[in-house]
Every structure is written in structure tokens, then in C-alpha cells.
Amino acid sequence: MPVVDSVPAPPATTGAPATVGPVRHRDLPRLAGDLVRLVRPTHWAKSLLVVPVALVEVTAWSPGVLVRLGGAVLAFMLAASAVYVGNDVADRHRDRHHPVKRHRPVAAGRVPVPLAYAWCLALLALLALLLHAGAAGPAWPVLVYLVLNVWYSRGLKHVPLVEVGVVAAGFVLRVVQGHLSLGVTASGWLLVTVFAGCLLLTVGKRRQELLDTGTAHRPALRGYSVELAGHLLQLTSVLAVTAGLVWLRTEAPFHPYGEAAMLLSTPFVLYLMSRYLQLALVRRAGGDPVRLLLRDRAVLVAGLLWGATLATLLAVAQLPALAALLS
């Protein structure tokens, strides 16, 4: 019978978490920083950019409109942050085998699991207070988002194709929340555009994960291949561009300049889509869509020029006096 050596093995160096002991006072700033990292503040841009899309449907801005919209943005920031913390706790064992995610606070052992759960509950409590006060408008989109993400964490994230649809649906719910908070109706073509655009970015991320780490970290990736992901990128990009241009032409608030909005937007939309595909397929930079879209200079410049063009056209459409002056 073999004899088992009773001498403890040296600490592992493959990303396993360190033993968590009592928190010393000098560790509190570091712990606070890790709690902030858990909520992924860089991802708050998702809500900051998507929820305020509803502003294009409002004919007159006022402090009350901005306050209600700010409440909707804050509600989704809190909901998404709670989801991030919960997912990091649920996925901590799998994350330890990922070259990047193993450095996340829970996976690395810097934030104890009970503290992470308490942090998640605190975020949900703040969200409940905000929704109860009615500061974000009707609460059902946020609640559906939370339920969908619990379902996602409990199993949907392992179902190929379905899991990317769930992620994209979260952005559609953000758009709906923004519109409901302002009392306006979200266009069907706009929702299709957002859904398809988010599918595009999520599929691009999955493709990069296949190239970087294979299927070991995310079981759903076993249902994909690099070739399939490439075809899905083509499909979703065409759908996003088509739906977006149709929205601008028919249902966006540019009447009677809807056709002009579509024509002026076409070069920007095609360039931005082509630039994203170039970054994702040629430069293999699709792993972090938020970082890619917010840090690429060409995307930022084209996006700002497009936004300025549409803002000018919107002003002309909604201010007849300005249209008369320009004509």
C-alpha cells in the first residue's frame, strides 16, 4: 500500500485562490478596490449609452425628463452590477482556469464568497429602493432582466446560440426601460436593431474566446466553431444594418427628413460595421466589445461625426423655424 507523504504541498501557482484570512485595517483600501472591480464600472457604459436612446423620441427635454432617465440608467447599472457579482461567485471555479478571469477578485480569493454575496444583496437592496420610489419608471424591464440573468446563470449560459440571445435581450430591456421612464413607445425596428447589434458583438466575443482559450472555460462554446461564428457575424451584421436604416427611414423622429437621415447615415453605418469586423476578424480584438468600441479612435471619430449629423437633422426636423432659416 503506498504511503502518502504528510508534508503539505507548496502553494499552487496556476491561479488558485490564496487562503483568505482575517481582513487587516491596512487591507481595507485594497478590499474596497476589489469590491469596486466586482461591479465592473467600465461596463456601466452599456447602460449609459443604451438607455438614453429614448431621448431621440422626446420632443422637449426638461429637468424632469433627465431625472427620470437618470433613474432608469441607475436602475440598470445597479441590476447589472448585482448580476456581475453573482456570476463571479457562481463561476469562480471555472474562472480560475481562464488566463484573464482568474485575476477577478472572487476567483483570485481576494474577496471572500460571503462578502461577495453580501455585496450583491446590498446592490439589490439599493435597486429595490430606487424602483419602489418610482424614480426609474415601470419596474418590469429591470425585474425581467434579473430573472433572465438568474435563469442564464442556472443553465441557459450553457446552451449554444440561446445564451447569446439572452445577453442581447438584456440590451433590448435597457432600451425599453429608457422609453418607459419617459412615457414614450419604443419602435419595433429600433428594438430589432439593438438586438441584432448586440448579437453581433456577443458572437464576436465568443469567436475570440474560441481562438484564445478553446471550449474549456465556457461549455457553450462546444456548440460553436470559428467558421460558424464567422457566418453568424455576417448574418447579424446584415440584420443590424438593415433594421437600423429602416428605423431611420420610417419610425425615427426625423419626419419629414427620414429619407435624408437614412441616406446620410448609410456611409457611417457601413464604415462602423466594416471597422468592427476588421478589428474582430483581422486584428482579433473582439474579445472585449466595450473596450474595443470605446477605445478605437476610428470608431470614436466616426461615431461622433454620425451623432453630430443626426443631431443636426433632428434639430431641423423638430424646429420648423430652424428649417425655414436654413432653407
C-alpha positions in Angstrom: 0.0 0.0 0.0 1.5 3.4 -1.0 2.5 5.8 1.7 1.0 9.3 1.4 3.5 12.0 2.3 2.1 14.1 5.1 4.2 17.1 4.2 1.9 19.9 2.8 2.4 20.6 -0.9 3.7 24.1 -1.9 1.1 26.7 -2.9 -0.2 26.3 -6.4 0.8 28.9 -9.0 -1.8 28.2 -11.6 -4.3 30.8 -10.5 -5.8 29.1 -7.4 -7.1 31.5 -4.8 -5.0 32.3 -1.9 -6.3 31.4 1.6 -8.5 34.2 2.9 -7.7 35.2 6.4 -8.9 38.0 8.7 -9.0 41.4 7.0 -6.5 43.8 8.4 -7.0 47.5 8.5 -4.3 48.1 6.0 -6.0 45.7 3.6 -9.3 47.7 3.7 -8.4 50.0 0.8 -7.4 47.1 -1.3 -10.6 45.2 -0.4 -12.7 48.3 -1.3 -11.0 48.5 -4.6 -11.7 44.8 -5.3 -15.4 45.4 -4.4 -15.5 48.2 -7.0 -13.8 45.9 -9.5 -16.5 43.3 -8.9 -19.2 45.6 -10.2 -17.1 46.3 -13.4 -17.6 50.1 -13.7 -16.2 50.0 -17.2 -19.3 48.1 -18.2 -21.6 50.8 -16.9 -21.1 52.4 -20.4 -23.6 49.8 -21.6 -26.4 51.4 -19.7 -25.1 54.9 -20.2 -25.1 54.5 -24.0 -28.2 52.3 -24.5 -30.9 53.5 -22.0 -30.7 57.2 -23.2 -31.6 56.2 -26.7 -35.1 57.1 -25.6 -34.1 60.8 -25.7 -34.4 60.9 -29.5 -38.2 60.2 -29.1 -38.7 63.2 -26.8 -39.8 66.4 -28.4 -38.9 68.6 -25.4 -36.3 68.0 -22.8 -36.7 69.2 -19.2 -35.1 68.6 -15.9 -37.9 66.1 -15.0 -37.2 64.1 -18.2 -33.5 63.9 -17.4 -34.1 62.9 -13.8 -36.4 60.1 -14.8 -34.0 58.9 -17.5 -31.1 59.1 -14.9 -33.2 56.9 -12.6 -33.6 54.3 -15.4 -29.8 54.4 -16.1 -29.0 53.9 -12.4 -31.5 51.1 -12.1 -29.8 49.1 -14.8 -26.4 49.9 -13.6 -27.3 48.5 -10.1 -29.1 45.5 -11.7 -26.1 44.7 -14.0 -23.6 45.2 -11.2 -25.5 42.7 -8.9 -25.6 40.2 -11.8 -21.8 40.6 -12.4 -21.1 39.9 -8.7 -23.5 36.9 -8.6 -21.9 35.5 -11.8 -18.4 35.9 -10.5 -19.3 33.9 -7.4 -21.1 31.2 -9.4 -18.3 30.9 -11.9 -15.3 31.3 -9.6 -14.1 27.7 -10.0 -14.2 27.8 -13.8 -12.7 31.3 -13.9 -9.6 30.1 -12.1 -8.6 28.2 -15.3 -9.0 31.2 -17.5 -5.8 33.3 -18.3 -7.6 36.6 -17.6 -10.6 35.9 -15.5 -8.6 34.1 -12.9 -7.5 37.5 -11.7 -11.0 38.6 -10.8 -11.4 39.3 -7.1 -13.5 36.3 -6.2 -11.7 33.8 -8.4 -8.4 35.0 -7.1 -9.6 34.7 -3.4 -9.1 38.4 -2.6 -12.9 38.8 -1.9 -14.4 36.1 0.3 -17.5 34.5 -1.1 -19.8 35.5 1.9 -18.7 39.1 1.4 -19.4 38.9 -2.3 -22.9 37.6 -1.6 -23.4 40.5 0.9 -22.2 43.0 -1.7 -24.7 41.6 -4.2 -27.6 41.8 -1.7 -26.6 45.4 -0.9 -26.8 46.3 -4.6 -30.2 44.6 -4.9 -31.4 46.5 -1.8 -30.4 49.8 -3.4 -32.2 48.8 -6.6 -35.3 47.9 -4.7 -35.4 51.3 -3.0 -35.0 53.0 -6.4 -37.7 51.0 -8.0 -40.1 51.4 -5.0 -39.6 55.2 -5.2 -40.7 55.1 -8.9 -37.6 57.1 -9.9 -36.9 54.7 -12.9 -40.4 54.4 -14.3 -42.2 51.0 -14.5 -40.0 48.3 -12.9 -40.9 45.3 -15.1 -38.0 45.6 -17.6 -35.4 45.6 -14.7 -37.2 42.7 -13.0 -37.3 40.7 -16.2 -33.6 41.4 -16.7 -32.8 40.0 -13.2 -35.0 36.9 -13.7 -33.5 36.3 -17.1 -30.0 36.5 -15.7 -30.7 34.1 -12.9 -32.1 31.7 -15.4 -29.0 32.4 -17.5 -26.6 31.6 -14.6 -28.6 28.5 -13.7 -28.3 26.8 -17.1 -29.0 29.0 -20.2 -25.4 30.1 -20.4 -24.5 26.5 -21.3 -27.0 26.4 -24.3 -25.2 27.4 -27.5 -26.9 30.1 -29.6 -29.6 30.7 -26.9 -27.0 32.1 -24.5 -26.0 34.9 -26.9 -29.7 35.7 -27.4 -30.2 36.1 -23.7 -27.3 38.6 -23.5 -28.7 40.6 -26.4 -32.1 40.6 -24.8 -30.7 42.4 -21.8 -29.8 45.4 -24.0 -33.3 45.4 -25.5 -34.7 45.6 -22.0 -32.4 48.6 -21.3 -33.9 50.4 -24.3 -37.5 49.5 -23.2 -36.7 50.8 -19.7 -35.5 54.1 -21.0 -38.6 54.6 -23.2 -41.0 53.6 -20.4 -39.3 56.0 -18.0 -40.1 58.9 -20.4 -43.6 57.7 -21.3 -42.8 57.1 -25.0 -43.1 54.0 -27.1 -40.1 52.1 -28.4 -40.0 51.4 -32.1 -40.1 47.8 -33.2 -37.4 48.4 -35.8 -35.2 50.1 -33.1 -35.5 47.1 -30.8 -34.6 44.7 -33.7 -31.6 46.9 -34.4 -30.4 46.8 -30.8 -31.0 43.1 -30.6 -29.1 42.3 -33.8 -26.2 44.7 -32.9 -25.8 43.2 -29.5 -25.9 39.7 -31.0 -23.1 40.8 -33.4 -20.9 42.0 -30.6 -21.6 38.9 -28.4 -20.9 36.5 -31.2 -17.7 38.3 -32.0 -16.7 37.9 -28.3 -17.5 34.1 -28.5 -15.4 33.8 -31.6 -12.4 35.4 -29.9 -12.8 33.2 -26.8 -12.7 30.1 -29.1 -9.4 31.4 -30.6 -7.9 32.3 -27.2 -8.9 29.6 -24.8 -10.9 27.0 -26.7 -14.0 25.4 -25.2 -12.7 24.5 -21.7 -13.7 27.7 -20.0 -17.2 28.1 -21.4 -19.1 24.9 -22.1 -21.5 26.6 -24.6 -18.5 27.1 -26.9 -18.6 23.4 -27.7 -21.6 24.3 -29.9 -19.7 26.8 -31.9 -16.8 26.8 -34.3 -14.7 29.7 -35.7 -16.4 29.1 -39.1 -19.9 29.2 -37.6 -19.1 32.3 -35.6 -17.9 34.0 -38.9 -21.2 33.2 -40.6 -23.2 34.4 -37.6 -21.3 37.7 -37.7 -22.3 38.1 -41.4 -25.9 37.3 -40.6 -26.3 39.6 -37.6 -24.4 42.5 -39.2 -26.7 42.5 -42.2 -29.7 42.4 -40.0 -28.5 45.2 -37.7 -27.6 47.5 -40.7 -30.9 46.8 -42.5 -33.1 47.2 -39.4 -31.3 50.4 -38.4 -31.6 52.1 -41.7 -35.3 51.1 -42.0 -35.8 52.6 -38.5 -34.2 55.8 -39.5 -36.3 56.0 -42.7 -39.7 55.1 -41.2 -40.0 55.3 -37.4 -37.2 57.5 -36.1 -38.3 61.1 -35.2 -36.8 62.7 -38.3 -40.1 63.3 -40.2 -40.2 64.7 -42.9 -36.5 64.1 -43.3 -36.5 60.3 -42.7 -35.0 59.6 -46.1 -32.3 62.1 -45.6 -31.5 60.5 -42.2 -31.2 57.1 -43.9 -29.0 58.3 -46.7 -26.7 60.4 -44.5 -26.3 57.5 -42.1 -25.5 54.9 -44.6 -21.8 55.7 -45.1 -21.3 56.0 -41.3 -23.1 52.7 -40.6 -21.2 50.8 -43.3 -17.9 52.2 -42.1 -18.5 51.5 -38.5 -19.7 47.9 -39.2 -16.7 47.3 -41.5 -14.3 48.7 -38.9 -15.8 46.4 -36.2 -15.5 43.3 -38.5 -11.9 44.4 -39.4 -11.0 44.6 -35.7 -12.7 41.3 -34.8 -11.7 39.2 -37.8 -8.3 40.6 -38.8 -6.9 42.1 -35.6 -8.6 39.6 -33.3 -9.8 42.4 -31.0 -13.4 41.2 -30.5 -12.9 39.7 -27.0 -13.9 42.9 -25.2 -16.5 44.8 -27.2 -16.9 47.6 -24.7 -13.2 48.3 -24.7 -13.0 47.9 -28.4 -15.8 50.4 -29.2 -14.8 53.0 -26.6 -11.0 53.0 -27.3 -10.7 52.6 -31.0 -10.0 56.1 -32.4 -11.6 55.4 -35.8 -14.8 54.2 -34.2 -15.0 57.2 -31.8 -14.4 59.7 -34.6 -16.9 58.1 -37.0 -19.4 57.7 -34.2 -19.1 61.4 -33.1 -19.5 62.6 -36.7 -22.5 60.4 -37.2 -24.0 61.6 -34.0 -23.4 65.3 -34.9 -25.1 64.7 -38.3 -28.2 63.1 -36.8 -28.4 65.7 -34.0 -28.4 68.5 -36.6 -31.0 66.7 -38.7 -33.1 66.1 -35.6 -33.0 69.8 -34.7 -34.1 70.7 -38.2 -36.9 68.2 -38.0 -38.2 69.4 -34.6 -37.6 73.1 -35.0 -39.5 74.4 -38.1 -38.1 77.9 -37.6 -34.6 76.5 -37.9 -35.6 74.6 -41.0 -37.0 77.8 -42.5 -33.9 79.7 -41.7 -31.6 77.1 -43.3 -33.8 76.9 -46.4 
